[in-house]
Amino acid sequence: MRVENIKDFDLAQTLDCGQAFRWREQEDGSFRGVAHGRLITLRKDDETLIIDGVSDGDYDSIWRNYFDLELDYGSIKTELSKLHPTLSEAAKFAPGIRILNQEPWEALCSFIISQNNNIPRIKGIVERLCQNFGEQIEDDFYTFPSAEKIAAMTPDDLAPIRAGFRARYIIDGAEKVAGGEINLEEVREMEIEEARKELMKITGVGVKVADCTLLYGLHRLDCFPLDVWMKRAMATLFPEMKPGDFGKYGGIAQQYIFHYSRMHPELFE
């Protein structure tokens, strides 16, 4: 499938920036990954998005929304750039970042795994989780296991994924989601503080994991996760601003700032 006139979308900037952990860049620059139980390959040719393994129906019902292709990121960049000259520079540096519409449970589980972890190790744990407990699609590509499946397990059952102390957090999250104590679709509609508190009912979920789940799993674009890097970036580059100052697209601003900061370590020497 070919989708024309796709602007403000860079595959590497979006799929390998730390918001999702299951996309693999291929030697030819394309990306392969699994989402919503489906395996696809995609690449960009100028403003044309080429997706292999996708029907017109799946594109309309899944992938258009997953890649957030309906949102006008060009206008949002213009709006955000007016807030601060450094944010304008950051937006120009990585203009192709989009916020994915990931499955909420997958995002929640992945960011529980992300605690005190680096991206390569997060990817390894997530991949082992899928290989051990997901359904095989093709070769070494697997679906993400459901909350219901994980809720029936013990920390010992999760030993093969080597998640360490996070195993019991994963299971507690799965139990609360599968059992209905936390309804992620209801969380999507809550006020941001209420939504954060709801997710923090899960053992081991603090503000950062909750905010990442809200932004990357529930598409709450007003959410502005603060990890160690972002706290440092805010203190150095935006000392006079707070996360709420970035407005309803604060989550997009956060991605521009995060990427810009990681690519410019000299700013923090």
C-alpha positions in Angstrom: 0.0 0.0 0.0 1.2 3.5 -0.9 -0.1 6.5 1.0 0.8 9.9 -0.7 1.4 13.3 0.8 2.5 12.2 4.3 4.4 15.1 5.8 6.1 15.7 9.1 6.8 11.9 9.6 10.2 10.5 9.9 10.3 6.7 10.6 13.5 6.6 12.7 12.7 9.7 14.7 9.3 8.3 15.5 9.9 4.6 15.9 13.3 4.6 17.6 13.0 7.6 20.0 12.0 5.6 23.1 8.2 5.8 22.9 7.8 2.3 21.4 10.1 -0.7 21.7 9.1 -3.3 19.1 10.1 -1.7 15.8 13.3 -2.9 14.1 15.1 -1.0 11.5 16.2 -3.1 8.5 19.3 -2.8 6.4 17.4 -1.0 3.6 16.1 1.7 6.1 12.6 0.2 6.4 11.1 -0.8 9.7 9.4 -4.0 10.7 7.2 -4.3 13.7 4.1 -5.7 15.4 1.2 -3.7 16.7 -2.4 -4.6 17.2 -1.5 -8.2 16.6 -0.3 -7.5 13.0 3.2 -7.5 11.5 4.0 -4.8 8.9 7.0 -3.4 7.1 7.0 0.3 6.2 9.3 2.8 4.6 9.2 6.4 3.4 10.0 7.7 -0.1 9.9 11.5 0.2 6.3 12.2 1.2 5.0 8.7 0.3 4.5 6.1 3.0 4.8 2.5 1.7 3.4 -0.2 4.0 3.7 -3.9 3.2 1.3 -6.4 4.6 -1.7 -4.0 5.0 -5.1 -4.1 3.5 -7.1 -0.9 2.8 -9.4 -1.8 5.6 -6.6 -2.3 8.2 -5.0 1.0 7.1 -8.2 2.9 7.7 -9.1 1.1 10.9 -5.7 0.7 12.5 -2.6 2.3 10.9 -3.9 5.8 10.0 -4.7 6.2 13.7 -1.6 4.3 15.0 0.8 6.6 13.2 -1.4 9.7 14.0 -1.6 10.7 10.4 -4.7 12.8 10.8 -3.1 15.3 13.1 -1.5 18.4 11.5 2.0 18.3 13.1 3.2 21.2 10.8 0.7 23.6 12.4 1.4 22.2 15.9 5.2 22.9 15.4 4.4 26.4 14.3 2.3 26.9 17.4 4.8 25.4 19.8 7.7 27.3 18.2 6.2 30.6 19.3 6.5 29.6 23.0 10.3 29.7 23.2 13.2 30.1 20.7 14.9 26.9 22.0 11.7 24.9 21.5 11.6 26.4 17.9 15.1 25.1 17.4 14.3 21.7 18.8 11.2 21.3 16.6 13.3 22.1 13.5 15.9 19.5 14.6 13.5 16.6 14.7 10.5 17.7 12.6 9.4 14.2 11.8 8.5 12.9 15.3 4.9 11.8 15.8 3.2 10.4 18.9 2.0 6.9 18.2 -1.4 5.6 19.2 -0.2 2.4 20.9 -2.3 -0.2 22.6 -2.8 1.0 26.2 -1.9 -2.2 27.9 1.3 -2.7 25.8 2.4 0.9 26.6 1.6 0.5 30.3 3.5 -2.8 30.5 6.5 -1.5 28.5 6.9 1.6 30.6 6.7 -0.5 33.8 9.6 -2.4 32.3 11.4 0.9 31.5 12.0 1.9 35.1 15.7 2.4 35.9 16.5 0.9 32.5 18.0 1.9 29.1 16.4 1.5 25.7 18.4 -1.5 24.5 17.6 -3.5 27.7 13.9 -2.4 27.6 13.7 -3.7 24.1 15.3 -7.0 25.1 12.9 -7.6 28.0 9.8 -6.6 25.9 11.0 -8.9 23.2 11.5 -11.9 25.6 8.1 -11.2 27.1 6.5 -11.5 23.6 8.6 -14.5 22.6 7.7 -16.4 25.7 4.1 -15.5 26.2 2.8 -14.0 22.9 1.6 -15.8 19.8 4.0 -16.3 16.9 3.1 -14.4 13.7 6.1 -15.1 11.6 9.8 -16.0 12.2 10.7 -14.2 15.5 7.8 -11.8 15.4 5.2 -12.3 18.1 2.1 -10.6 19.4 2.2 -8.7 22.7 0.7 -11.0 25.5 -2.7 -9.8 26.9 -3.1 -8.5 30.4 -5.3 -11.6 31.1 -2.5 -14.0 30.2 0.1 -12.2 32.3 -2.4 -11.8 35.3 -2.4 -15.6 35.6 1.3 -15.8 36.1 3.7 -15.6 39.0 7.1 -13.7 39.2 8.8 -17.1 38.8 6.8 -17.6 35.5 8.3 -14.3 34.2 11.9 -15.3 35.1 12.8 -16.0 31.5 12.3 -12.4 30.5 14.9 -11.2 33.1 12.8 -8.2 34.3 14.1 -8.4 37.8 12.1 -6.5 40.4 9.8 -5.3 37.7 8.2 -8.7 37.3 5.8 -8.3 40.3 4.9 -4.8 39.0 4.0 -6.2 35.6 1.8 -8.8 37.2 0.1 -6.4 39.5 -0.6 -4.1 36.5 -2.0 -7.1 34.5 -4.2 -8.2 37.4 -5.7 -4.7 37.9 -6.3 -4.2 34.1 -7.6 -7.8 33.5 -9.7 -7.7 36.6 -11.4 -4.4 35.7 -10.0 -2.5 38.7 -8.4 -0.2 36.2 -10.2 0.5 33.0 -7.7 2.0 30.6 -10.4 3.4 28.2 -12.0 5.2 31.2 -8.6 6.5 32.2 -8.3 8.0 28.7 -11.2 10.3 29.4 -10.3 11.4 33.0 -8.8 14.7 34.0 -5.1 14.4 33.9 -4.5 14.4 37.6 -7.2 11.8 38.2 -5.9 9.6 35.4 -2.4 9.7 36.8 -3.6 8.7 40.3 -5.6 5.9 38.8 -2.6 4.4 37.0 -0.5 4.9 40.2 -2.7 2.4 42.0 -0.5 -0.2 40.3 2.4 -1.3 42.5 5.6 0.3 41.2 3.9 2.9 39.0 5.0 6.4 39.8 4.4 9.7 38.1 6.9 9.1 35.2 5.5 5.7 34.2 1.9 7.0 34.5 2.7 10.0 32.4 4.4 7.9 29.7 1.4 5.5 29.6 -1.0 8.5 29.3 1.0 10.1 26.5 2.1 7.0 24.5 -0.7 4.6 25.3 -3.7 6.8 25.7 -2.6 9.7 23.4 -3.0 12.3 26.1 -1.0 14.9 24.2 -1.2 17.4 27.1 0.9 15.0 29.2 4.6 15.9 29.6 6.7 13.0 31.1 9.7 14.0 33.1 12.6 11.5 33.4 16.1 12.3 34.4 17.0 13.6 30.9 13.9 15.8 30.7 14.4 17.3 34.2 17.9 18.2 33.2 16.8 19.7 29.9 14.1 21.7 31.6 16.4 23.1 34.2 19.1 24.0 31.6 17.1 25.1 28.6 13.7 26.2 30.0 14.4 27.2 33.7 11.6 29.7 33.6 9.0 27.2 32.3 6.9 24.4 33.8 5.5 21.4 31.9 2.0 22.9 32.0 3.3 26.0 30.2 3.5 24.0 26.9 -0.3 23.6 26.7 -2.4 21.0 25.1 0.4 19.7 22.9 2.9 19.5 25.7 3.6 15.9 24.9 4.8 16.7 21.4 6.9 19.5 22.8 8.4 17.0 25.2 9.5 14.8 22.3 11.1 17.6 20.5 13.0 18.7 23.6 14.0 15.1 24.6 15.4 14.3 21.1 17.2 17.6 20.9 18.7 17.2 24.3 19.9 13.7 23.7 21.5 14.7 20.4 23.2 17.8 21.9 25.0 16.6 25.1 27.4 19.6 24.8 24.6 21.8 26.0 24.9 20.2 29.5 28.6 20.2 29.9 
